[in-house]
Amino acid sequence: MVTAKSSSNDIIADLKKQGSESYKKTMLIHGAQEPIYGVKIEYLKKYQKKIKQDYQLAKDLFASGVYDAMYLAGLIADDKKMTKADLQNWVKKAKSKGIGEFTVPWVAAESNFGWELGLQWIDAKQESIASSGWSTLSSFVAITPDEELDLGRLKKLLQRVEKTIHKESDRVRYWMNNFVISAGSRVVPMTEFALKAAENIGPVSVDMYGTSCKVPNATEYIWSVKKRGELGKKRKSTKC
């Protein structure tokens, strides 16, 4: 591994050496797109530990278009320094599912524009951006204190999901379902409302690319959190 002061080109060259063909094949099955080297997340975490946060380096890595480097960019991004233009650029360039539905939303949610951009993106006609929007909102409510949330708007969003989820495309449907789970599990004033919405929605069917992955049942998930006594438990960070 190169040092924390290495350039994006040095890091990308190192990542290429660390790639695994078997892991790459797995990631491609799960929606990643070329170019991708197949670097395991454990290795990317080592970079995160060394670098901590680096605004410009994260932007340079993301601009490379290499899946592994883009994922690392999200881990080391200085979220509060990310501008609205930066985030708009990232969401448009995020063609791989793992980047558009995880990396970009993680950074957006912890930026100064998470709520604003999440609401904007869910109205996008492009599936990848709309799914990023719902993922961003899911992450945002998971880390934001209840007293800082717009509960009225959250209720309307849950109503929107309840009415439209089964008409949406696969990836949007998946993240709408996740939003119900996040709102119901992380925002105590929304728990009962989210449970009613989940019950009315019923099972959510999504094409999971022929993998063994399953769409979580929102009702069962929220109830399991409630039984564990963890309703309203916020996350320190959305990144993993």
PyRosetta script that sets phi, psi and omega in degrees:
from pyrosetta import init, pose_from_sequence

init()
pose = pose_from_sequence("MVTAKSSSNDIIADLKKQGSESYKKTMLIHGAQEPIYGVKIEYLKKYQKKIKQDYQLAKDLFASGVYDAMYLAGLIADDKKMTKADLQNWVKKAKSKGIGEFTVPWVAAESNFGWELGLQWIDAKQESIASSGWSTLSSFVAITPDEELDLGRLKKLLQRVEKTIHKESDRVRYWMNNFVISAGSRVVPMTEFALKAAENIGPVSVDMYGTSCKVPNATEYIWSVKKRGELGKKRKSTKC")
pose.set_psi(1, 136.8)
pose.set_omega(1, 177.3)
pose.set_phi(2, -77.7)
pose.set_psi(2, 174.5)
pose.set_omega(2, -175.5)
pose.set_phi(3, -80.7)
pose.set_psi(3, 169.9)
pose.set_omega(3, -178.8)
pose.set_phi(4, -66.6)
pose.set_psi(4, -18.8)
pose.set_omega(4, -178.8)
pose.set_phi(5, -94.3)
pose.set_psi(5, 7.0)
pose.set_omega(5, -178.9)
pose.set_phi(6, -69.5)
pose.set_psi(6, 156.6)
pose.set_omega(6, 179.1)
pose.set_phi(7, -78.7)
pose.set_psi(7, 167.6)
pose.set_omega(7, 178.3)
pose.set_phi(8, -60.9)
pose.set_psi(8, -36.4)
pose.set_omega(8, 179.1)
pose.set_phi(9, -64.4)
pose.set_psi(9, -40.4)
pose.set_omega(9, 178.1)
pose.set_phi(10, -63.2)
pose.set_psi(10, -44.2)
pose.set_omega(10, -178.2)
pose.set_phi(11, -65.5)
pose.set_psi(11, -44.0)
pose.set_omega(11, -179.9)
pose.set_phi(12, -63.2)
pose.set_psi(12, -39.2)
pose.set_omega(12, 177.4)
pose.set_phi(13, -62.8)
pose.set_psi(13, -39.5)
pose.set_omega(13, 178.1)
pose.set_phi(14, -67.2)
pose.set_psi(14, -41.7)
pose.set_omega(14, -180.0)
pose.set_phi(15, -62.4)
pose.set_psi(15, -37.3)
pose.set_omega(15, 179.7)
pose.set_phi(16, -60.7)
pose.set_psi(16, -37.5)
pose.set_omega(16, -179.8)
pose.set_phi(17, -70.2)
pose.set_psi(17, -27.1)
pose.set_omega(17, -174.9)
pose.set_phi(18, -89.7)
pose.set_psi(18, -1.2)
pose.set_omega(18, -176.1)
pose.set_phi(19, -66.2)
pose.set_psi(19, 147.1)
pose.set_omega(19, 178.2)
pose.set_phi(20, -120.4)
pose.set_psi(20, 126.2)
pose.set_omega(20, -178.7)
pose.set_phi(21, -63.3)
pose.set_psi(21, -38.8)
pose.set_omega(21, -179.2)
pose.set_phi(22, -67.2)
pose.set_psi(22, -41.7)
pose.set_omega(22, 178.6)
pose.set_phi(23, -68.2)
pose.set_psi(23, -36.8)
pose.set_omega(23, 177.7)
pose.set_phi(24, -60.3)
pose.set_psi(24, -45.4)
pose.set_omega(24, 179.7)
pose.set_phi(25, -60.7)
pose.set_psi(25, -40.3)
pose.set_omega(25, 178.8)
pose.set_phi(26, -63.1)
pose.set_psi(26, -43.9)
pose.set_omega(26, -179.0)
pose.set_phi(27, -67.1)
pose.set_psi(27, -36.1)
pose.set_omega(27, 177.6)
pose.set_phi(28, -64.3)
pose.set_psi(28, -38.9)
pose.set_omega(28, 177.5)
pose.set_phi(29, -62.3)
pose.set_psi(29, -34.0)
pose.set_omega(29, -177.5)
pose.set_phi(30, -90.0)
pose.set_psi(30, 15.6)
pose.set_omega(30, 171.5)
pose.set_phi(31, 104.0)
pose.set_psi(31, 3.2)
pose.set_omega(31, 175.9)
pose.set_phi(32, -73.0)
pose.set_psi(32, 154.9)
pose.set_omega(32, 178.5)
pose.set_phi(33, -125.1)
pose.set_psi(33, 152.4)
pose.set_omega(33, 176.6)
pose.set_phi(34, -64.4)
pose.set_psi(34, 150.7)
pose.set_omega(34, -0.9)
pose.set_phi(35, -80.7)
pose.set_psi(35, 137.4)
pose.set_omega(35, 177.6)
pose.set_phi(36, -146.2)
pose.set_psi(36, 138.2)
pose.set_omega(36, -178.5)
pose.set_phi(37, -96.7)
pose.set_psi(37, -23.9)
pose.set_omega(37, -178.0)
pose.set_phi(38, 86.1)
pose.set_psi(38, 41.8)
pose.set_omega(38, 178.6)
pose.set_phi(39, -85.2)
pose.set_psi(39, 129.3)
pose.set_omega(39, -178.4)
pose.set_phi(40, -70.0)
pose.set_psi(40, 147.7)
pose.set_omega(40, -176.1)
pose.set_phi(41, -60.9)
pose.set_psi(41, -32.0)
pose.set_omega(41, 178.8)
pose.set_phi(42, -57.6)
pose.set_psi(42, -36.6)
pose.set_omega(42, 179.3)
pose.set_phi(43, -71.9)
pose.set_psi(43, -40.2)
pose.set_omega(43, 178.2)
pose.set_phi(44, -63.2)
pose.set_psi(44, -33.6)
pose.set_omega(44, 179.0)
pose.set_phi(45, -64.2)
pose.set_psi(45, -30.1)
pose.set_omega(45, 178.2)
pose.set_phi(46, -65.4)
pose.set_psi(46, -39.1)
pose.set_omega(46, 175.7)
pose.set_phi(47, -64.7)
pose.set_psi(47, -42.2)
pose.set_omega(47, -180.0)
pose.set_phi(48, -59.6)
pose.set_psi(48, -40.5)
pose.set_omega(48, -179.6)
pose.set_phi(49, -65.6)
pose.set_psi(49, -37.2)
pose.set_omega(49, -179.1)
pose.set_phi(50, -76.3)
pose.set_psi(50, -44.0)
pose.set_omega(50, -172.9)
pose.set_phi(51, -84.4)
pose.set_psi(51, -32.6)
pose.set_omega(51, -174.0)
pose.set_phi(52, 66.9)
pose.set_psi(52, -95.6)
pose.set_omega(52, 179.0)
pose.set_phi(53, -133.9)
pose.set_psi(53, 139.0)
pose.set_omega(53, 176.8)
pose.set_phi(54, -153.0)
pose.set_psi(54, 103.2)
pose.set_omega(54, -174.7)
pose.set_phi(55, -56.7)
pose.set_psi(55, -53.8)
pose.set_omega(55, -175.5)
pose.set_phi(56, -70.5)
pose.set_psi(56, -40.2)
pose.set_omega(56, 179.4)
pose.set_phi(57, -62.7)
pose.set_psi(57, -40.4)
pose.set_omega(57, 177.9)
pose.set_phi(58, -60.9)
pose.set_psi(58, -43.2)
pose.set_omega(58, 179.2)
pose.set_phi(59, -64.6)
pose.set_psi(59, -39.7)
pose.set_omega(59, 180.0)
pose.set_phi(60, -65.7)
pose.set_psi(60, -42.1)
pose.set_omega(60, 179.5)
pose.set_phi(61, -65.4)
pose.set_psi(61, -42.2)
pose.set_omega(61, -179.7)
pose.set_phi(62, -64.4)
pose.set_psi(62, -39.2)
pose.set_omega(62, -178.1)
pose.set_phi(63, -65.0)
pose.set_psi(63, -17.8)
pose.set_omega(63, -178.9)
pose.set_phi(64, -65.8)
pose.set_psi(64, -27.8)
pose.set_omega(64, -178.1)
pose.set_phi(65, 81.4)
pose.set_psi(65, -3.0)
pose.set_omega(65, 178.2)
pose.set_phi(66, -81.2)
pose.set_psi(66, 124.8)
pose.set_omega(66, -174.7)
pose.set_phi(67, -50.4)
pose.set_psi(67, -50.5)
pose.set_omega(67, -176.4)
pose.set_phi(68, -61.3)
pose.set_psi(68, -40.9)
pose.set_omega(68, 179.7)
pose.set_phi(69, -69.7)
pose.set_psi(69, -36.3)
pose.set_omega(69, 178.5)
pose.set_phi(70, -66.8)
pose.set_psi(70, -39.2)
pose.set_omega(70, 177.9)
pose.set_phi(71, -64.7)
pose.set_psi(71, -43.9)
pose.set_omega(71, 177.6)
pose.set_phi(72, -61.8)
pose.set_psi(72, -37.2)
pose.set_omega(72, 178.8)
pose.set_phi(73, -56.4)
pose.set_psi(73, -41.3)
pose.set_omega(73, 179.1)
pose.set_phi(74, -65.9)
pose.set_psi(74, -34.4)
pose.set_omega(74, -179.1)
pose.set_phi(75, -70.0)
pose.set_psi(75, -32.9)
pose.set_omega(75, -175.5)
pose.set_phi(76, -106.1)
pose.set_psi(76, 1.8)
pose.set_omega(76, -178.5)
pose.set_phi(77, -60.4)
pose.set_psi(77, 140.3)
pose.set_omega(77, 172.6)
pose.set_phi(78, -87.8)
pose.set_psi(78, 90.2)
pose.set_omega(78, -168.4)
pose.set_phi(79, -54.2)
pose.set_psi(79, -42.3)
pose.set_omega(79, -176.8)
pose.set_phi(80, -71.0)
pose.set_psi(80, -17.3)
pose.set_omega(80, 176.5)
pose.set_phi(81, -89.2)
pose.set_psi(81, -14.1)
pose.set_omega(81, -179.1)
pose.set_phi(82, -65.9)
pose.set_psi(82, 128.0)
pose.set_omega(82, 178.8)
pose.set_phi(83, -86.9)
pose.set_psi(83, 167.5)
pose.set_omega(83, 177.3)
pose.set_phi(84, -61.3)
pose.set_psi(84, -39.2)
pose.set_omega(84, 179.1)
pose.set_phi(85, -64.4)
pose.set_psi(85, -39.8)
pose.set_omega(85, 177.1)
pose.set_phi(86, -57.7)
pose.set_psi(86, -48.4)
pose.set_omega(86, -176.0)
pose.set_phi(87, -68.4)
pose.set_psi(87, -37.3)
pose.set_omega(87, 176.6)
pose.set_phi(88, -63.7)
pose.set_psi(88, -39.2)
pose.set_omega(88, 178.3)
pose.set_phi(89, -64.9)
pose.set_psi(89, -43.2)
pose.set_omega(89, -179.4)
pose.set_phi(90, -64.0)
pose.set_psi(90, -44.2)
pose.set_omega(90, -176.0)
pose.set_phi(91, -67.6)
pose.set_psi(91, -31.0)
pose.set_omega(91, 179.0)
pose.set_phi(92, -73.2)
pose.set_psi(92, -30.3)
pose.set_omega(92, -178.0)
pose.set_phi(93, -91.5)
pose.set_psi(93, -4.5)
pose.set_omega(93, -176.6)
pose.set_phi(94, -84.6)
pose.set_psi(94, 86.6)
pose.set_omega(94, -178.1)
pose.set_phi(95, -86.8)
pose.set_psi(95, -27.6)
pose.set_omega(95, 179.6)
pose.set_phi(96, -81.8)
pose.set_psi(96, 142.7)
pose.set_omega(96, -178.1)
pose.set_phi(97, -57.9)
pose.set_psi(97, -44.2)
pose.set_omega(97, -177.8)
pose.set_phi(98, -63.3)
pose.set_psi(98, -30.1)
pose.set_omega(98, 179.3)
pose.set_phi(99, -83.0)
pose.set_psi(99, -47.5)
pose.set_omega(99, -177.1)
pose.set_phi(100, -70.9)
pose.set_psi(100, -29.6)
pose.set_omega(100, -175.1)
pose.set_phi(101, -103.4)
pose.set_psi(101, -8.4)
pose.set_omega(101, 179.3)
pose.set_phi(102, -127.8)
pose.set_psi(102, -66.1)
pose.set_omega(102, -175.0)
pose.set_phi(103, -55.1)
pose.set_psi(103, -55.7)
pose.set_omega(103, -177.5)
pose.set_phi(104, -63.1)
pose.set_psi(104, -47.8)
pose.set_omega(104, 178.0)
pose.set_phi(105, -61.0)
pose.set_psi(105, -36.4)
pose.set_omega(105, 178.2)
pose.set_phi(106, -59.1)
pose.set_psi(106, -48.8)
pose.set_omega(106, -177.9)
pose.set_phi(107, -69.0)
pose.set_psi(107, -43.2)
pose.set_omega(107, -179.8)
pose.set_phi(108, -60.8)
pose.set_psi(108, -44.5)
pose.set_omega(108, -177.3)
pose.set_phi(109, -62.2)
pose.set_psi(109, -32.7)
pose.set_omega(109, -178.1)
pose.set_phi(110, -95.5)
pose.set_psi(110, 2.6)
pose.set_omega(110, 176.5)
pose.set_phi(111, -85.6)
pose.set_psi(111, -171.7)
pose.set_omega(111, 176.7)
pose.set_phi(112, -87.2)
pose.set_psi(112, 4.5)
pose.set_omega(112, -172.8)
pose.set_phi(113, -129.5)
pose.set_psi(113, 15.9)
pose.set_omega(113, -174.4)
pose.set_phi(114, -57.1)
pose.set_psi(114, -51.5)
pose.set_omega(114, -178.0)
pose.set_phi(115, -65.1)
pose.set_psi(115, -46.7)
pose.set_omega(115, -178.1)
pose.set_phi(116, -61.2)
pose.set_psi(116, -49.1)
pose.set_omega(116, -177.6)
pose.set_phi(117, -73.0)
pose.set_psi(117, -35.4)
pose.set_omega(117, 176.8)
pose.set_phi(118, -57.9)
pose.set_psi(118, -46.1)
pose.set_omega(118, 179.5)
pose.set_phi(119, -64.6)
pose.set_psi(119, -35.0)
pose.set_omega(119, 179.4)
pose.set_phi(120, -71.4)
pose.set_psi(120, -45.3)
pose.set_omega(120, -175.1)
pose.set_phi(121, -67.1)
pose.set_psi(121, -32.7)
pose.set_omega(121, -177.8)
pose.set_phi(122, -65.2)
pose.set_psi(122, -15.5)
pose.set_omega(122, 178.4)
pose.set_phi(123, -93.5)
pose.set_psi(123, 1.1)
pose.set_omega(123, -178.8)
pose.set_phi(124, -69.0)
pose.set_psi(124, 145.4)
pose.set_omega(124, 177.4)
pose.set_phi(125, -76.4)
pose.set_psi(125, -26.1)
pose.set_omega(125, 179.8)
pose.set_phi(126, -76.6)
pose.set_psi(126, 123.8)
pose.set_omega(126, -175.0)
pose.set_phi(127, -56.2)
pose.set_psi(127, -43.1)
pose.set_omega(127, -176.2)
pose.set_phi(128, -63.1)
pose.set_psi(128, -36.2)
pose.set_omega(128, -179.8)
pose.set_phi(129, -76.1)
pose.set_psi(129, -40.7)
pose.set_omega(129, 178.9)
pose.set_phi(130, -62.8)
pose.set_psi(130, -41.4)
pose.set_omega(130, 178.7)
pose.set_phi(131, -67.6)
pose.set_psi(131, -35.2)
pose.set_omega(131, 174.8)
pose.set_phi(132, -61.2)
pose.set_psi(132, -38.2)
pose.set_omega(132, -180.0)
pose.set_phi(133, -63.0)
pose.set_psi(133, -47.6)
pose.set_omega(133, 179.9)
pose.set_phi(134, -67.1)
pose.set_psi(134, -35.3)
pose.set_omega(134, 176.4)
pose.set_phi(135, -66.4)
pose.set_psi(135, -39.9)
pose.set_omega(135, 178.0)
pose.set_phi(136, -61.6)
pose.set_psi(136, -45.6)
pose.set_omega(136, 179.6)
pose.set_phi(137, -64.4)
pose.set_psi(137, -38.4)
pose.set_omega(137, 177.9)
pose.set_phi(138, -61.0)
pose.set_psi(138, -43.6)
pose.set_omega(138, 179.4)
pose.set_phi(139, -69.5)
pose.set_psi(139, -39.1)
pose.set_omega(139, -177.7)
pose.set_phi(140, -60.8)
pose.set_psi(140, -46.7)
pose.set_omega(140, -178.9)
pose.set_phi(141, -70.5)
pose.set_psi(141, -21.0)
pose.set_omega(141, -179.1)
pose.set_phi(142, -76.1)
pose.set_psi(142, -20.2)
pose.set_omega(142, -176.9)
pose.set_phi(143, -116.1)
pose.set_psi(143, -8.8)
pose.set_omega(143, -174.3)
pose.set_phi(144, -99.7)
pose.set_psi(144, 129.5)
pose.set_omega(144, 178.3)
pose.set_phi(145, -55.1)
pose.set_psi(145, 143.1)
pose.set_omega(145, -177.4)
pose.set_phi(146, -54.3)
pose.set_psi(146, -38.5)
pose.set_omega(146, -176.4)
pose.set_phi(147, -68.3)
pose.set_psi(147, -14.2)
pose.set_omega(147, 179.4)
pose.set_phi(148, -99.6)
pose.set_psi(148, 0.4)
pose.set_omega(148, -178.5)
pose.set_phi(149, -94.9)
pose.set_psi(149, 150.1)
pose.set_omega(149, 174.7)
pose.set_phi(150, -86.3)
pose.set_psi(150, 90.6)
pose.set_omega(150, -174.4)
pose.set_phi(151, -64.5)
pose.set_psi(151, -34.0)
pose.set_omega(151, 178.0)
pose.set_phi(152, -62.9)
pose.set_psi(152, -42.5)
pose.set_omega(152, 179.4)
pose.set_phi(153, -69.4)
pose.set_psi(153, -36.9)
pose.set_omega(153, 177.5)
pose.set_phi(154, -60.9)
pose.set_psi(154, -41.1)
pose.set_omega(154, 179.2)
pose.set_phi(155, -62.8)
pose.set_psi(155, -41.9)
pose.set_omega(155, 178.7)
pose.set_phi(156, -65.3)
pose.set_psi(156, -36.2)
pose.set_omega(156, 178.0)
pose.set_phi(157, -65.8)
pose.set_psi(157, -40.6)
pose.set_omega(157, 177.5)
pose.set_phi(158, -64.3)
pose.set_psi(158, -38.6)
pose.set_omega(158, 176.6)
pose.set_phi(159, -64.2)
pose.set_psi(159, -38.8)
pose.set_omega(159, 178.3)
pose.set_phi(160, -63.3)
pose.set_psi(160, -44.7)
pose.set_omega(160, 178.7)
pose.set_phi(161, -61.0)
pose.set_psi(161, -45.6)
pose.set_omega(161, -178.8)
pose.set_phi(162, -57.6)
pose.set_psi(162, -38.9)
pose.set_omega(162, -176.6)
pose.set_phi(163, -81.6)
pose.set_psi(163, -29.7)
pose.set_omega(163, -169.0)
pose.set_phi(164, -118.2)
pose.set_psi(164, -9.9)
pose.set_omega(164, -170.5)
pose.set_phi(165, -55.3)
pose.set_psi(165, -40.9)
pose.set_omega(165, -175.6)
pose.set_phi(166, -77.1)
pose.set_psi(166, -4.7)
pose.set_omega(166, 177.3)
pose.set_phi(167, -98.6)
pose.set_psi(167, -9.7)
pose.set_omega(167, -174.6)
pose.set_phi(168, -86.1)
pose.set_psi(168, 167.7)
pose.set_omega(168, 178.0)
pose.set_phi(169, -73.0)
pose.set_psi(169, 165.9)
pose.set_omega(169, -172.9)
pose.set_phi(170, -51.3)
pose.set_psi(170, -55.1)
pose.set_omega(170, -174.0)
pose.set_phi(171, -69.3)
pose.set_psi(171, -35.0)
pose.set_omega(171, 176.2)
pose.set_phi(172, -66.7)
pose.set_psi(172, -41.4)
pose.set_omega(172, 179.0)
pose.set_phi(173, -61.5)
pose.set_psi(173, -41.8)
pose.set_omega(173, 179.7)
pose.set_phi(174, -59.6)
pose.set_psi(174, -46.0)
pose.set_omega(174, -175.5)
pose.set_phi(175, -80.5)
pose.set_psi(175, -23.2)
pose.set_omega(175, 170.5)
pose.set_phi(176, -63.9)
pose.set_psi(176, -44.0)
pose.set_omega(176, 178.6)
pose.set_phi(177, -61.6)
pose.set_psi(177, -40.4)
pose.set_omega(177, 178.7)
pose.set_phi(178, -66.4)
pose.set_psi(178, -33.7)
pose.set_omega(178, 177.7)
pose.set_phi(179, -64.2)
pose.set_psi(179, -41.4)
pose.set_omega(179, 177.3)
pose.set_phi(180, -59.8)
pose.set_psi(180, -43.4)
pose.set_omega(180, 179.0)
pose.set_phi(181, -62.9)
pose.set_psi(181, -46.8)
pose.set_omega(181, -177.6)
pose.set_phi(182, -64.9)
pose.set_psi(182, -45.4)
pose.set_omega(182, 179.6)
pose.set_phi(183, -63.8)
pose.set_psi(183, -42.4)
pose.set_omega(183, -177.9)
pose.set_phi(184, -71.7)
pose.set_psi(184, -30.9)
pose.set_omega(184, -177.0)
pose.set_phi(185, -89.5)
pose.set_psi(185, -34.3)
pose.set_omega(185, -171.9)
pose.set_phi(186, -101.1)
pose.set_psi(186, -18.4)
pose.set_omega(186, -176.4)
pose.set_phi(187, -118.6)
pose.set_psi(187, 99.3)
pose.set_omega(187, -173.5)
pose.set_phi(188, -54.0)
pose.set_psi(188, -43.6)
pose.set_omega(188, 180.0)
pose.set_phi(189, -63.9)
pose.set_psi(189, -14.3)
pose.set_omega(189, -178.2)
pose.set_phi(190, -102.5)
pose.set_psi(190, -4.9)
pose.set_omega(190, -172.7)
pose.set_phi(191, -57.6)
pose.set_psi(191, -54.7)
pose.set_omega(191, -176.9)
pose.set_phi(192, -64.7)
pose.set_psi(192, -38.4)
pose.set_omega(192, 179.5)
pose.set_phi(193, -66.5)
pose.set_psi(193, -41.3)
pose.set_omega(193, 179.6)
pose.set_phi(194, -66.3)
pose.set_psi(194, -38.0)
pose.set_omega(194, 178.1)
pose.set_phi(195, -62.9)
pose.set_psi(195, -41.5)
pose.set_omega(195, 178.4)
pose.set_phi(196, -65.4)
pose.set_psi(196, -40.6)
pose.set_omega(196, 178.9)
pose.set_phi(197, -63.7)
pose.set_psi(197, -43.7)
pose.set_omega(197, -179.2)
pose.set_phi(198, -62.3)
pose.set_psi(198, -40.8)
pose.set_omega(198, 178.9)
pose.set_phi(199, -64.2)
pose.set_psi(199, -40.2)
pose.set_omega(199, 179.0)
pose.set_phi(200, -70.5)
pose.set_psi(200, -32.8)
pose.set_omega(200, 179.1)
pose.set_phi(201, -69.8)
pose.set_psi(201, -42.2)
pose.set_omega(201, -179.2)
pose.set_phi(202, 74.1)
pose.set_psi(202, -163.2)
pose.set_omega(202, -178.9)
pose.set_phi(203, -61.6)
pose.set_psi(203, 141.4)
pose.set_omega(203, 178.8)
pose.set_phi(204, -112.6)
pose.set_psi(204, 122.4)
pose.set_omega(204, -177.8)
pose.set_phi(205, -101.3)
pose.set_psi(205, 128.1)
pose.set_omega(205, -179.9)
pose.set_phi(206, -139.6)
pose.set_psi(206, 138.5)
pose.set_omega(206, 175.5)
pose.set_phi(207, -72.6)
pose.set_psi(207, 114.6)
pose.set_omega(207, -177.1)
pose.set_phi(208, -100.9)
pose.set_psi(208, 33.2)
pose.set_omega(208, 174.9)
pose.set_phi(209, 60.5)
pose.set_psi(209, 26.8)
pose.set_omega(209, 178.2)
pose.set_phi(210, 74.8)
pose.set_psi(210, 11.9)
pose.set_omega(210, 179.5)
pose.set_phi(211, -88.5)
pose.set_psi(211, 175.8)
pose.set_omega(211, 179.0)
pose.set_phi(212, -82.9)
pose.set_psi(212, -1.9)
pose.set_omega(212, 179.9)
pose.set_phi(213, -63.0)
pose.set_psi(213, 145.5)
pose.set_omega(213, -179.4)
pose.set_phi(214, -125.8)
pose.set_psi(214, 153.6)
pose.set_omega(214, 175.6)
pose.set_phi(215, -80.9)
pose.set_psi(215, 121.5)
pose.set_omega(215, -179.1)
pose.set_phi(216, -64.1)
pose.set_psi(216, 141.5)
pose.set_omega(216, 176.0)
pose.set_phi(217, -79.1)
pose.set_psi(217, 116.6)
pose.set_omega(217, -173.3)
pose.set_phi(218, -60.5)
pose.set_psi(218, -43.4)
pose.set_omega(218, -179.0)
pose.set_phi(219, -61.3)
pose.set_psi(219, -49.5)
pose.set_omega(219, -179.1)
pose.set_phi(220, -63.6)
pose.set_psi(220, -38.7)
pose.set_omega(220, -177.9)
pose.set_phi(221, -65.4)
pose.set_psi(221, -47.8)
pose.set_omega(221, -178.9)
pose.set_phi(222, -63.7)
pose.set_psi(222, -41.0)
pose.set_omega(222, 179.2)
pose.set_phi(223, -63.8)
pose.set_psi(223, -37.6)
pose.set_omega(223, 179.5)
pose.set_phi(224, -65.2)
pose.set_psi(224, -38.2)
pose.set_omega(224, 177.3)
pose.set_phi(225, -65.6)
pose.set_psi(225, -41.5)
pose.set_omega(225, 179.6)
pose.set_phi(226, -63.6)
pose.set_psi(226, -42.4)
pose.set_omega(226, -179.9)
pose.set_phi(227, -64.4)
pose.set_psi(227, -31.5)
pose.set_omega(227, 178.7)
pose.set_phi(228, -79.0)
pose.set_psi(228, -5.9)
pose.set_omega(228, -179.2)
pose.set_phi(229, 72.9)
pose.set_psi(229, 29.0)
pose.set_omega(229, -175.9)
pose.set_phi(230, -114.4)
pose.set_psi(230, 16.7)
pose.set_omega(230, 177.2)
pose.set_phi(231, -60.3)
pose.set_psi(231, 135.6)
pose.set_omega(231, 176.9)
pose.set_phi(232, 83.2)
pose.set_psi(232, 0.5)
pose.set_omega(232, 179.8)
pose.set_phi(233, -72.0)
pose.set_psi(233, 117.9)
pose.set_omega(233, -177.7)
pose.set_phi(234, -89.2)
pose.set_psi(234, 153.1)
pose.set_omega(234, 175.8)
pose.set_phi(235, -91.2)
pose.set_psi(235, 145.6)
pose.set_omega(235, 177.3)
pose.set_phi(236, -72.9)
pose.set_psi(236, -34.8)
pose.set_omega(236, 179.4)
pose.set_phi(237, -149.7)
pose.set_psi(237, 151.8)
pose.set_omega(237, 178.6)
pose.set_phi(238, -90.3)
pose.set_psi(238, -12.5)
pose.set_omega(238, -173.9)
pose.set_phi(239, -77.8)
pose.set_psi(239, 138.8)
pose.set_omega(239, 175.7)
pose.set_phi(240, -154.6)
pose.dump_pdb("model.pdb")
